Amino acid sequence: MMRRASVRRAAPPVEMSPNPGFASRVKRLTAVSATALGGIFLLVSLTGDAGWVASGLMIGGWVSMPVLLAKSLRQPRWRYLLAVPAGLVLASLLTVALGFDGSALSRVGWWVMTAGVLVGGTLGGWFWYRWAPVPRPFDAPFARGRWMLIAVHAGLVVVGAVLVMLGELV
């Protein structure tokens, strides 16, 4: 007689669950995304000279990212849609970086900022959506290794924005 192996669904990662301990992270991300993407929108619209396409993509990402994050506090499945605003922001920055013909310093800044957003989106896909296995040192949402990678993401975005601003001033 053959025994059937029971098939158990793995619990979703804490990032995609209603875990109350993770809610503070989502609330912080909501505020940070609203603020940071607003600042990046200003850079795109004031210095990017990429026109309405880049501005429209950035507005779409700026509005939808914090809205989806806030909505996901009660219904975590909304977090699966976060790839959409991340893609809009990345597309906006790529449009600016590819078409920018201003100072070399600003040009580097646009590419550094774009790289930072790409790193952030990749980390989100890896940690939240589990596109690839997450090694133990990075698995816990508040693990030191994960914070170091998040610091790289945020640092690239900030350094890129500063370079764009400096390039516009010089």
C-alpha positions in Angstrom: 0.0 0.0 0.0 1.4 3.4 -1.0 1.2 6.4 1.3 0.5 9.7 -0.1 2.8 12.5 0.9 0.8 15.4 2.3 1.3 18.6 0.4 1.6 21.5 2.7 1.7 25.0 1.4 4.6 27.0 2.8 3.6 30.0 4.8 4.2 33.2 2.9 7.3 35.2 3.9 6.7 37.7 6.6 7.0 40.5 4.1 3.9 39.2 2.3 1.9 38.3 5.5 -0.3 40.4 7.8 2.4 40.0 10.5 1.9 43.0 12.9 5.7 43.1 13.5 6.2 44.0 9.9 3.6 46.7 9.8 6.1 49.3 11.1 8.4 48.6 8.2 5.5 49.0 5.7 4.4 52.3 7.4 8.0 53.6 7.2 8.3 52.6 3.6 5.0 54.4 2.8 6.4 57.6 4.2 9.8 57.2 2.7 8.4 56.4 -0.8 6.1 59.3 -0.7 8.9 61.7 0.3 11.7 60.3 -1.8 9.7 59.8 -5.0 8.3 63.3 -4.6 11.9 64.6 -4.5 12.9 62.5 -7.5 9.8 63.8 -9.4 11.0 67.3 -8.7 14.4 66.5 -10.1 12.9 64.8 -13.2 10.5 67.7 -13.9 13.0 70.5 -13.1 16.3 69.2 -14.4 15.7 66.0 -16.4 14.4 67.7 -19.5 12.9 64.4 -20.5 9.4 65.7 -21.1 6.0 64.5 -20.2 6.7 60.8 -20.6 9.3 60.7 -17.9 7.2 63.0 -15.7 4.1 61.0 -16.2 5.8 57.7 -15.4 7.3 59.2 -12.3 4.0 60.7 -11.1 2.4 57.2 -11.6 5.1 55.6 -9.5 5.1 58.4 -6.9 1.4 58.1 -6.3 0.9 54.4 -6.6 3.8 53.2 -4.4 2.7 54.8 -1.1 -1.0 54.1 -1.9 -0.3 50.4 -2.5 1.9 50.2 0.6 -0.8 51.8 2.8 -3.5 49.6 1.3 -1.3 46.5 2.0 -1.3 47.1 5.7 -4.8 45.6 5.9 -4.5 43.4 2.8 -0.9 42.2 2.2 -1.7 40.7 -1.2 -1.6 44.3 -2.5 2.2 44.1 -2.1 2.4 41.9 -5.1 1.5 45.0 -7.2 4.4 47.0 -5.9 6.4 45.9 -8.9 4.2 48.2 -11.0 5.2 51.5 -9.4 8.8 50.3 -9.1 8.7 49.6 -12.8 7.2 53.1 -13.5 9.9 54.8 -11.5 12.7 52.8 -13.2 11.2 53.5 -16.6 11.1 57.2 -15.8 14.7 57.3 -14.7 15.9 55.3 -17.7 14.1 57.7 -20.0 15.8 60.7 -18.3 19.2 59.0 -18.2 19.1 57.9 -21.8 18.0 61.3 -23.1 20.0 63.6 -20.7 22.4 65.9 -22.5 23.4 68.2 -19.7 26.5 68.3 -17.5 28.6 65.1 -17.1 28.1 65.2 -13.3 24.3 65.2 -13.7 24.5 62.5 -16.3 26.4 60.3 -13.9 23.9 61.2 -11.2 21.0 60.0 -13.3 22.6 56.7 -13.9 23.6 56.2 -10.3 20.1 57.0 -9.2 18.7 54.6 -11.8 21.1 51.9 -10.6 19.9 52.6 -7.0 16.2 52.1 -8.0 17.1 49.0 -9.9 18.9 47.6 -6.9 15.9 48.4 -4.7 13.5 46.7 -7.1 15.7 43.7 -7.3 15.9 43.5 -3.5 12.1 43.7 -3.3 11.7 40.9 -5.8 14.2 38.8 -4.0 13.2 39.4 -0.3 9.5 40.0 -0.7 8.5 37.9 -3.7 11.2 35.3 -3.2 12.2 35.2 -6.9 15.3 33.3 -5.7 16.1 31.6 -2.4 17.1 34.0 0.3 20.1 32.9 2.3 19.7 32.7 6.1 21.8 35.9 6.8 19.3 37.9 4.7 16.1 36.0 5.5 14.9 37.9 8.5 13.3 41.3 7.6 15.5 43.1 10.2 18.7 41.1 9.6 22.0 43.1 9.5 22.9 41.8 6.0 19.6 42.9 4.6 20.0 46.3 6.1 23.4 46.6 4.5 21.9 45.8 1.1 19.1 48.3 1.7 21.7 50.9 2.6 23.4 50.3 -0.8 20.1 50.9 -2.5 19.3 54.0 -0.6 22.9 55.3 -0.8 22.9 55.0 -4.6 19.6 56.9 -4.9 20.8 59.7 -2.6 24.3 60.0 -4.1 22.7 60.1 -7.6 20.3 62.8 -6.6 23.1 64.8 -5.0 25.2 64.5 -8.2 22.3 65.6 -10.3 21.8 68.7 -8.1 25.5 69.5 -8.0 25.7 69.1 -11.8 22.9 71.5 -12.2 24.5 74.1 -9.9 28.0 73.9 -11.5 
